[in-house]
Amino acid sequence: MIAGLNLPFERLPAPLPVWRAAVDAVQWTLAAQSVQQAGGRLVSLWGCDRTRDAQTSLAVCAAYAVREGLLWLDLPAGDGEAGYPDLAGLFPFAGRMQRATADLLGIAAQGAQDARPWLNHGAWPEGYFPLRRDASAAPLSPRSSTDYPFVRVEGDGVHEIAVGPVHAGIIEPGHFRFSVVGEKVLRLEQRLGYTHKGTEQRFTRLAPLEAHQLAGRVAGDSTVAFAWAYCMALESAVRCSVPERAHWLRALLLERERVANHLNDLGFLGNDAALGFGLAQFSRLREDWLRLSREAFGHRLTMDCVVPGGVATDQDAAMIRRLRAQCDAVEAEVRLLESIYESHAGLQDRFATTGTASPELAAQLGLTGLAGRASGQRADLRCDQPWAPYDRLGVQLATAQSGDVAARVAVRFQETLESMRLIRAICDELPGGPFCAAVALPRQARVGAGWVEGWRGEVFIALELDEDGTIRRCHCHDPSWQNWPVLEHAVIGNIVPDFPLINKSFNLDYSGHDL
């Protein structure tokens, strides 16, 4: 039995251990309880329309991370009217995914305390569900605007500060409503999903062998992680064997993506605490890093480098030596900057005890990824479920306990240095052979799953192919779904001017969150 569950699991042919089973409503709840009691975590929740021959057939799905691997549970939901049992009581962040599923497919969680719309901001009319197969592609008449019922905090001296949804710069829109007394934050409530782009519907109009390009654009700062997860799901579904060299080159790309994002965040975190020197130095290092990526892989952000069957381009011995040498040069400067950050009294005064998410809160709310590891959550797929080549690289887990901005900065430094060690190991041990394999699509319904530890946290993709080889459903999950609710708690008791610093220390995604 898996995680104490006596269910008819089917093992999917994936690099990571993934089991799938159909359940009824009782088993759905019992499985969630069993996973929670065993210390597992909910990875994602989504819905699917499997209508055939004019017979409506909806389903709600959940993916759980347990010691043995990933569990994918399917609960048939008929026409959606009966709904399904609420999971938010066991996994609080499930509430937002349940609200999104209700908006997109009309399948509601029964007994849920929060049933407010999440993705539908009035852009489509009542009774219209964009992910249903009978959804019209014609222009819609949006429903009349209604007030979103934010939770009110009342009392002497309490007032509200509304930030967004339109922000300065190029970030996507999100609304933050602060209830404050003076400068002290009593409550923060978020509202996201303002630019829901219909990405999941777009997947169904793309050929499976081309959709990795869209996956790589779900979250631009995690293009390698999402593209690899999609390709892993497709290769699992079609039973494609990926060459060993391709696995190693994918890991090289993933670790370079991790370093690029950590360099960026470390610079801006210094800047948000009034250390402009930090931003200047880390920006310089990141720019050099991206320029070599452009030279080696054809794109600064390494988009479209991971493809079905392997990678788009190989690297010769000379470029491998340059990629390795860059790690030596950048590591020396990162270690020097780390000592400067740690010894800078003003910086540490801003970082320490600011925006704290305690290990207990992190465990309760499902905080994941680097933010979770900074709050004592020892979860990293590269360590827990190592797939090739991580099963041979021995990734060292980066953790901290205090859960404040200082801890999240410390984990970024640790992970940056560890990723450069991994890159050197990959360059030293890179096997020979082909870098890509042909992928053949079977003419039968298949499913596959991809699960990758991106720089922000675990990226998950569930892929369903129809009998004709087209995409029936491609669900992409960004770890920001888990982490946005924790930010609401981490800011409580802090002053309003510290919010940009706290927010940047999590650096959560708007775009990947708004699927």
C-alpha positions as CSV (number, residue, x, y, z in Angstrom):
1,M,0.0,0.0,0.0
2,I,1.1,3.6,-0.7
3,A,0.9,6.0,2.2
4,G,-1.5,3.6,3.9
5,L,-3.9,3.7,1.0
6,N,-5.5,0.5,-0.3
7,L,-6.4,1.8,-3.7
8,P,-5.9,0.2,-7.2
9,F,-2.9,2.4,-8.2
10,E,-1.4,2.3,-11.6
11,R,2.3,3.1,-11.9
12,L,3.0,5.6,-14.7
13,P,6.2,5.0,-16.8
14,A,7.8,8.2,-15.6
15,P,11.4,9.0,-14.4
16,L,9.9,9.8,-11.0
17,P,7.6,7.4,-9.1
18,V,4.0,8.5,-10.0
19,W,0.9,6.4,-9.2
20,R,-2.6,7.1,-10.4
21,A,-6.0,5.8,-9.2
22,A,-9.7,6.6,-9.7
23,V,-11.6,7.1,-6.4
24,D,-15.1,7.8,-5.2
25,A,-16.0,10.7,-2.9
26,V,-15.4,8.7,0.3
27,Q,-12.0,7.5,-0.9
28,W,-11.2,11.1,-2.0
29,T,-11.6,12.3,1.6
30,L,-10.0,9.3,3.2
31,A,-7.0,9.6,0.9
32,A,-6.5,13.3,1.8
33,Q,-6.7,12.5,5.5
34,S,-4.2,9.6,5.2
35,V,-1.7,11.7,3.3
36,Q,-2.0,14.6,5.8
37,Q,-1.6,12.2,8.8
38,A,1.5,10.6,7.1
39,G,3.2,14.0,6.7
40,G,2.6,14.2,2.9
41,R,1.5,17.3,1.1
42,L,-0.9,18.4,-1.5
43,V,0.9,19.4,-4.7
44,S,-2.0,20.5,-6.9
45,L,-5.8,20.3,-7.5
46,W,-7.5,20.8,-10.8
47,G,-10.4,19.7,-12.9
48,C,-10.9,18.1,-16.3
49,D,-13.7,17.8,-18.9
50,R,-13.6,14.3,-20.5
51,T,-16.9,14.6,-22.3
52,R,-17.6,12.0,-25.1
53,D,-20.5,11.6,-27.4
54,A,-22.4,14.5,-25.9
55,Q,-22.3,12.8,-22.5
56,T,-20.8,15.3,-20.0
57,S,-18.1,13.8,-17.9
58,L,-16.2,16.0,-15.6
59,A,-13.5,15.1,-13.0
60,V,-11.6,16.7,-10.3
61,C,-8.0,15.6,-9.7
62,A,-5.5,15.9,-6.9
63,A,-1.7,15.3,-6.8
64,Y,-0.1,14.5,-3.5
65,A,3.6,14.2,-2.6
66,V,4.3,11.3,-0.2
67,R,7.4,9.3,0.8
68,E,6.9,6.9,-2.1
69,G,6.5,9.5,-4.8
70,L,3.5,11.3,-6.3
71,L,-0.1,10.2,-6.1
72,W,-2.6,11.3,-8.8
73,L,-6.2,10.8,-7.7
74,D,-9.1,11.1,-10.1
75,L,-12.7,11.7,-8.8
76,P,-15.4,11.6,-11.4
77,A,-17.8,14.5,-11.0
78,G,-20.5,13.8,-13.6
79,D,-22.0,17.1,-14.8
80,G,-20.4,18.9,-11.9
81,E,-23.6,19.6,-10.1
82,A,-22.9,17.4,-7.1
83,G,-19.4,18.8,-6.6
84,Y,-16.8,17.0,-4.5
85,P,-15.6,17.0,-0.9
86,D,-13.7,20.1,0.3
87,L,-10.0,19.7,1.0
88,A,-9.3,23.1,2.5
89,G,-9.8,21.9,6.0
90,L,-6.8,19.5,5.6
91,F,-4.7,21.6,3.2
92,P,-5.7,25.3,3.6
93,F,-4.1,26.5,0.3
94,A,-6.4,24.1,-1.6
95,G,-9.2,26.7,-1.2
96,R,-7.9,28.9,-3.9
97,M,-7.4,26.0,-6.4
98,Q,-10.9,24.8,-5.6
99,R,-12.2,28.3,-6.3
100,A,-10.3,28.4,-9.6
101,T,-11.7,25.0,-10.6
102,A,-15.2,26.3,-9.9
103,D,-14.6,29.3,-12.1
104,L,-13.1,27.3,-15.0
105,L,-15.2,24.1,-15.0
106,G,-18.2,24.7,-12.7
107,I,-17.2,22.0,-10.3
108,A,-17.5,23.3,-6.7
109,A,-16.1,22.0,-3.5
110,Q,-19.0,21.1,-1.2
111,G,-18.8,22.6,2.3
112,A,-16.1,25.1,1.4
113,Q,-16.0,28.2,3.6
114,D,-14.8,30.4,0.8
115,A,-16.7,30.2,-2.5
116,R,-15.8,33.6,-3.9
117,P,-14.7,33.6,-7.6
118,W,-10.9,33.5,-8.0
119,L,-10.1,33.8,-11.7
120,N,-13.4,35.2,-13.0
121,H,-13.2,38.9,-12.4
122,G,-16.3,39.5,-14.5
123,A,-14.5,38.8,-17.8
124,W,-17.0,36.1,-18.7
125,P,-20.7,35.7,-17.9
126,E,-22.4,33.6,-15.2
127,G,-22.7,29.9,-16.3
128,Y,-19.8,30.1,-18.7
129,F,-16.9,27.8,-18.0
130,P,-13.9,28.3,-20.2
131,L,-12.3,24.8,-19.8
132,R,-15.5,22.9,-20.7
133,R,-15.4,21.3,-24.2
134,D,-18.6,23.1,-25.2
135,A,-17.3,26.5,-24.3
136,S,-17.7,29.0,-27.1
137,A,-14.7,30.7,-28.6
138,A,-16.8,33.6,-29.7
139,P,-16.4,37.0,-27.9
140,L,-18.2,37.0,-24.6
141,S,-20.4,39.6,-23.0
142,P,-18.9,40.1,-19.5
143,R,-21.1,40.1,-16.5
144,S,-21.7,43.4,-14.7
145,S,-19.0,44.3,-12.2
146,T,-19.6,43.4,-8.6
147,D,-17.7,44.3,-5.5
148,Y,-15.3,41.6,-4.3
149,P,-16.1,41.0,-0.6
150,F,-12.7,41.5,1.1
151,V,-12.6,40.6,4.7
152,R,-12.9,43.7,6.8
153,V,-11.0,44.5,9.9
154,E,-12.7,47.0,12.2
155,G,-11.7,48.9,15.4
156,D,-10.3,52.2,16.6
157,G,-7.6,53.5,14.3
158,V,-7.9,50.8,11.7
159,H,-7.8,51.8,8.1
160,E,-7.2,50.2,4.7
161,I,-4.4,50.7,2.2
162,A,-5.2,49.3,-1.3
163,V,-2.2,48.5,-3.5
164,G,-2.7,47.5,-7.1
165,P,-3.8,45.7,-9.1
166,V,-1.8,47.9,-11.5
167,H,1.8,48.2,-10.3
168,A,4.8,50.2,-11.4
169,G,7.3,48.3,-13.6
170,I,6.5,45.2,-15.7
171,I,5.1,42.8,-13.1
172,E,1.6,41.4,-13.7
173,P,-1.4,42.8,-11.8
174,G,-2.3,41.7,-8.3
175,H,-4.3,43.5,-5.6
176,F,-3.1,43.7,-2.0
177,R,-5.4,45.1,0.6
178,F,-3.8,46.0,3.9
179,S,-5.6,46.6,7.2
180,V,-3.3,48.7,9.4
181,V,-3.1,50.7,12.5
182,G,-0.5,53.4,12.0
183,E,2.2,51.5,10.0
184,K,1.6,48.1,11.6
185,V,-0.1,45.5,9.4
186,L,-3.0,43.7,11.1
187,R,-4.1,41.8,8.0
188,L,-3.3,41.4,4.3
189,E,-5.6,40.0,1.8
190,Q,-4.6,39.3,-1.8
191,R,-6.7,39.1,-5.0
192,L,-4.9,37.7,-8.1
193,G,-5.9,36.4,-11.5
194,Y,-6.6,39.7,-13.1
195,T,-5.0,38.7,-16.4
196,H,-6.1,35.1,-16.7
197,K,-4.8,34.3,-20.2
198,G,-6.5,31.0,-21.0
199,T,-3.2,29.2,-21.2
200,E,-4.7,25.8,-20.4
201,Q,-7.3,26.1,-23.2
202,R,-4.5,27.2,-25.5
203,F,-2.7,23.9,-24.8
204,T,-5.6,21.9,-26.3
205,R,-5.1,23.7,-29.6
206,L,-1.4,22.9,-29.9
207,A,0.3,19.7,-31.2
208,P,1.8,17.8,-28.3
209,L,5.3,18.0,-29.9
210,E,5.0,21.8,-30.0
211,A,3.3,22.5,-26.6
212,H,6.6,22.5,-24.7
213,Q,7.1,26.0,-26.1
214,L,3.9,27.2,-24.4
215,A,4.8,25.4,-21.2
216,G,8.1,27.2,-21.1
217,R,6.3,30.5,-21.2
218,V,3.8,29.8,-18.4
219,A,6.4,31.5,-16.0
220,G,9.2,33.1,-17.9
221,D,11.6,32.9,-14.9
222,S,11.1,29.2,-14.7
223,T,11.1,28.3,-18.4
224,V,13.4,25.3,-18.0
225,A,11.5,23.9,-15.1
226,F,8.1,24.1,-16.9
227,A,9.5,22.9,-20.2
228,W,11.2,19.9,-18.5
229,A,8.1,19.1,-16.6
230,Y,6.0,19.2,-19.8
231,C,8.5,17.0,-21.7
232,M,8.7,14.6,-18.8
233,A,4.9,14.3,-18.8
234,L,4.8,13.8,-22.6
235,E,7.7,11.3,-22.6
236,S,5.9,9.4,-19.8
237,A,2.6,9.3,-21.7
238,V,4.2,8.1,-25.0
239,R,6.8,5.8,-23.3
240,C,9.7,7.7,-24.8
241,S,13.2,6.9,-23.6
242,V,15.4,10.0,-23.2
243,P,19.2,9.7,-23.9
244,E,21.4,9.9,-20.9
245,R,23.3,12.9,-22.2
246,A,20.0,14.8,-22.6
247,H,19.2,14.2,-18.9
248,W,22.5,15.7,-17.9
249,L,22.2,18.7,-20.2
250,R,18.7,19.4,-18.9
251,A,20.0,19.4,-15.4
252,L,22.8,21.8,-16.5
253,L,20.1,24.2,-17.9
254,L,17.9,23.9,-14.7
255,E,20.8,24.7,-12.4
256,R,21.9,27.7,-14.5
257,E,18.3,28.9,-14.4
258,R,18.4,28.5,-10.6
259,V,21.6,30.5,-10.3
260,A,20.3,33.3,-12.6
261,N,17.2,33.8,-10.5
262,H,19.1,33.7,-7.2
263,L,21.6,36.2,-8.4
264,N,18.8,38.5,-9.4
265,D,16.9,38.2,-6.1
266,L,20.0,38.6,-3.9
267,G,20.7,41.9,-5.7
268,F,17.1,43.3,-5.4
269,L,16.9,42.2,-1.7
270,G,20.0,44.2,-1.0
271,N,18.5,47.1,-2.9
272,D,15.1,46.9,-1.0
273,A,17.1,47.2,2.2
274,A,18.9,50.3,0.9
275,L,22.2,48.6,-0.2
276,G,22.4,49.7,-3.8
277,F,25.9,48.2,-3.9
278,G,24.4,44.7,-3.7
279,L,22.1,45.3,-6.6
280,A,24.9,46.7,-8.8
281,Q,27.2,43.7,-8.1
282,F,24.6,41.0,-8.4
283,S,23.2,42.6,-11.5
284,R,26.7,42.6,-13.1
285,L,27.1,38.9,-12.2
286,R,23.7,37.9,-13.5
287,E,24.3,39.8,-16.8
288,D,27.5,37.9,-17.4
289,W,25.7,34.7,-16.6
290,L,22.9,35.4,-19.1
291,R,25.3,36.5,-21.8
292,L,27.1,33.1,-21.7
293,S,23.7,31.4,-21.7
294,R,22.9,33.2,-24.9
295,E,26.1,32.2,-26.4
296,A,25.9,28.5,-25.4
297,F,22.1,27.8,-25.7
298,G,20.9,30.5,-28.1
299,H,18.7,32.4,-25.5
300,R,19.5,34.5,-22.5
301,L,16.8,32.9,-20.4
302,T,17.3,29.4,-22.1
303,M,13.8,29.3,-23.6
304,D,13.0,26.5,-26.0
305,C,16.2,24.6,-25.0
306,V,14.3,21.6,-23.4
307,V,12.4,19.8,-26.1
308,P,10.5,16.5,-26.3
309,G,13.0,13.7,-26.3
310,G,16.0,15.7,-25.0
311,V,17.4,19.2,-25.6
312,A,17.5,21.5,-28.7
313,T,21.3,21.8,-28.9
314,D,24.4,20.0,-27.8
315,Q,27.5,21.6,-26.3
316,D,31.0,20.9,-27.4
317,A,34.0,20.4,-25.1
318,A,35.2,24.0,-25.4
319,M,31.8,25.4,-24.3
320,I,31.5,22.9,-21.4
321,R,34.9,24.2,-20.1
322,R,33.7,27.8,-20.3
323,L,30.5,27.0,-18.5
324,R,32.5,25.3,-15.8
325,A,35.1,28.1,-15.6
326,Q,32.3,30.7,-15.1
327,C,31.1,28.9,-12.0
328,D,34.6,29.2,-10.5
329,A,34.7,32.9,-11.2
330,V,31.2,33.7,-10.1
331,E,31.5,31.6,-6.9
332,A,34.4,33.6,-5.7
333,E,32.5,36.8,-6.0
334,V,29.3,35.4,-4.5
335,R,31.2,34.2,-1.4
336,L,32.7,37.7,-1.0
337,L,29.3,39.3,-1.4
338,E,27.8,36.8,1.1
339,S,30.4,38.0,3.7
340,I,29.5,41.6,3.0
341,Y,25.8,40.9,3.4
342,E,26.3,39.0,6.6
343,S,28.6,41.7,8.2
344,H,26.5,44.7,7.1
345,A,24.7,45.8,10.3
346,G,22.0,47.9,8.5
347,L,21.2,45.1,6.1
348,Q,20.9,42.5,8.8
349,D,18.8,44.8,10.9
350,R,16.3,44.9,8.1
351,F,16.5,41.2,7.3
352,A,16.4,39.6,10.7
353,T,12.9,38.9,12.3
354,T,11.2,40.6,9.3
355,G,8.4,38.7,7.5
356,T,8.6,35.5,9.6
357,A,6.9,32.3,8.6
358,S,7.6,29.9,11.5
359,P,8.2,26.2,10.8
360,E,4.9,25.4,12.4
361,L,3.0,27.9,10.2
362,A,4.9,26.7,7.1
363,A,4.0,23.1,7.8
364,Q,0.3,24.0,8.4
365,L,-0.1,26.1,5.3
366,G,2.1,23.9,3.0
367,L,4.9,26.4,2.3
368,T,7.1,24.9,-0.3
369,G,10.3,25.4,-2.3
370,L,13.1,27.7,-1.2
371,A,10.7,29.7,1.1
372,G,9.6,26.4,2.7
373,R,13.2,25.3,3.2
374,A,14.0,28.7,4.9
375,S,11.2,27.8,7.4
376,G,12.5,24.3,8.3
377,Q,10.6,22.3,5.6
378,R,13.1,19.7,4.3
379,A,11.6,19.1,0.9
380,D,13.5,19.2,-2.4
381,L,12.7,16.8,-5.2
382,R,16.3,16.6,-6.2
383,C,17.0,15.0,-2.8
384,D,13.7,13.3,-2.0
385,Q,12.9,11.8,-5.4
386,P,16.2,12.1,-7.3
387,W,15.8,11.4,-11.0
388,A,18.6,11.3,-13.6
389,P,21.1,12.8,-13.2
390,Y,20.4,13.9,-9.7
391,D,20.4,10.4,-8.5
392,R,24.2,10.5,-9.1
393,L,25.0,14.1,-8.1
394,G,24.2,14.0,-4.3
395,V,22.4,17.3,-3.9
396,Q,23.0,19.0,-0.6
397,L,19.8,20.4,0.9
398,A,19.9,24.1,1.8
399,T,17.7,24.9,4.9
400,A,17.2,27.4,7.7
401,Q,14.9,27.6,10.7
402,S,14.0,31.2,11.4
403,G,11.7,31.7,8.4
404,D,12.4,35.4,8.1
405,V,13.9,37.4,5.3
406,A,17.4,36.7,6.6
407,A,16.7,32.9,6.3
408,R,15.4,33.2,2.8
409,V,18.5,35.2,1.8
410,A,20.7,32.6,3.5
411,V,19.0,29.8,1.6
412,R,19.5,31.6,-1.7
413,F,23.2,32.0,-1.0
414,Q,23.5,28.3,-0.1
415,E,21.5,27.2,-3.2
416,T,23.5,29.4,-5.5
417,L,26.8,27.9,-4.3
418,E,25.4,24.3,-4.4
419,S,24.0,24.8,-8.0
420,M,27.5,26.0,-9.2
421,R,29.0,22.8,-7.6
422,L,26.4,20.7,-9.4
423,I,27.1,22.5,-12.7
424,R,30.8,21.7,-12.3
425,A,30.0,18.1,-11.5
426,I,27.8,17.9,-14.6
427,C,30.5,19.4,-16.8
428,D,33.0,16.9,-15.4
429,E,30.8,13.8,-15.7
430,L,28.8,14.6,-18.8
431,P,28.3,11.4,-20.7
432,G,28.6,11.0,-24.4
433,G,26.0,9.9,-26.9
434,P,22.9,11.5,-28.5
435,F,21.3,14.6,-27.0
436,C,17.8,14.0,-28.3
437,A,15.5,11.1,-29.3
438,A,12.6,10.9,-31.7
439,V,9.2,11.0,-30.0
440,A,6.3,9.0,-31.6
441,L,2.7,9.8,-30.7
442,P,0.5,6.7,-30.2
443,R,-3.1,6.8,-31.5
444,Q,-4.6,6.0,-28.1
445,A,-5.6,7.9,-24.9
446,R,-2.6,8.3,-22.6
447,V,-1.7,10.2,-19.5
448,G,1.6,11.4,-18.1
449,A,3.0,13.5,-15.3
450,G,6.0,15.8,-14.9
451,W,7.5,16.9,-11.6
452,V,10.6,19.1,-11.4
453,E,12.2,21.1,-8.6
454,G,12.4,24.6,-10.1
455,W,14.2,27.4,-8.5
456,R,11.0,28.7,-6.7
457,G,9.8,25.2,-5.8
458,E,8.2,22.1,-7.3
459,V,6.7,22.5,-10.8
460,F,4.0,19.9,-11.7
461,I,2.3,19.2,-15.0
462,A,-0.5,16.7,-15.6
463,L,-1.0,15.8,-19.3
464,E,-3.9,13.9,-20.9
465,L,-3.8,12.9,-24.5
466,D,-6.9,11.9,-26.5
467,E,-7.2,8.8,-28.9
468,D,-6.3,11.0,-31.9
469,G,-3.0,12.2,-30.3
470,T,-4.3,15.7,-29.4
471,I,-4.1,17.3,-26.0
472,R,-7.2,16.8,-24.0
473,R,-5.9,18.6,-20.8
474,C,-2.6,20.0,-19.8
475,H,-2.6,21.3,-16.2
476,C,0.4,23.4,-15.1
477,H,1.1,24.1,-11.5
478,D,3.4,26.7,-10.1
479,P,4.5,26.5,-6.4
480,S,3.3,30.1,-5.9
481,W,-0.2,28.6,-5.4
482,Q,1.0,27.2,-2.1
483,N,3.1,30.2,-1.1
484,W,0.9,33.2,-1.8
485,P,-1.4,32.5,1.2
486,V,1.6,32.2,3.5
487,L,2.8,35.7,2.5
488,E,-0.5,37.1,4.0
489,H,0.5,35.7,7.4
490,A,4.2,36.5,7.2
491,V,3.5,40.3,6.8
492,I,1.3,40.4,9.9
493,G,2.8,42.6,12.7
494,N,5.4,44.1,10.3
495,I,5.3,47.7,9.2
496,V,4.0,48.7,5.7
497,P,7.4,49.9,4.4
498,D,8.7,46.4,5.0
499,F,6.2,44.8,2.7
500,P,8.3,45.2,-0.6
501,L,11.2,43.5,1.2
502,I,9.1,40.7,2.5
503,N,7.3,40.2,-0.8
504,K,10.7,40.1,-2.7
505,S,12.1,37.6,-0.3
506,F,9.3,35.2,-1.4
507,N,9.4,36.4,-5.0
508,L,6.2,34.6,-6.0
509,D,4.8,34.4,-9.5
510,Y,1.7,36.2,-10.8
511,S,1.7,34.7,-14.2
512,G,2.2,31.1,-13.3
513,H,-0.3,31.4,-10.6
514,D,-3.1,32.7,-12.9
515,L,-3.6,29.7,-15.1
